[in-house]
Amino acid sequence: MDSASRFPLTRRGFLGGASAITVSGKPAPRPAQEPAGATPGPRSTPKPVTIGIVGGRFGASFQWHLDPLAHVVAVCDIAAGALDRLASAYRCDARYRDFGEFLRHPRMDAVGVFTPAPLHAGMATEAMRAGKHVISAVPAGLTEEELAGLLETVRETGMKYMMAETSYYRPEIITCREWARAGRFGALFYS
């Protein structure tokens, strides 16, 4: 069985289905499950996504709050200093030290899981079972059983799950993309 049939949810599917953030302002790509040759139809204005961030060390280093379609509405970490860092980075007053309470936040569509790697699969599963879409730092899980559990949770709940190469959202990478678009690098021949 190929990976496309074992794992039908793609990054494109997550982004398109969850009305996720598009930095360029262009519509998100169509989900991979559509028939080949399908042409995109008219799209409405993208819906803003309300997101909660868990994991105050790594999670505080992204720029979710700078995208007009993303609104950080809650932050969570068990350590007071990390929680303060998250709240400051995202200018967010809804602070939680308990993950279960955090998941009950009433205005949260999605959860960004940026905790230590051994916690990713369990927190993502719990978030989807609580009705939240999930974007998670790599790796998705540490065992085949955890990964199978994530896939089963997606199928059972209908929630979107995205394992992201999160370096794309780091400030220095965003700056490099902006400089490349502005032509500040000149002709690139090796990277």
Secondary structure, DSSP 8 states (H G I E B T S, - for coil): --HHHH----HHHHHHHTT---TTSS-----TTS-TT-----------EEEEEE-TTTGGGS-GGGSTTEEEEEEE-SSHHHHHHHHHHHT---EESSHHHHHT-TT-SEEEE-S-GGGHHHHHHHHHHTT-EEEEES-S-SSHHHHHHHHHHHHHH---EEEE-GGGGSHHHHHHHHHHHTTTT-S----
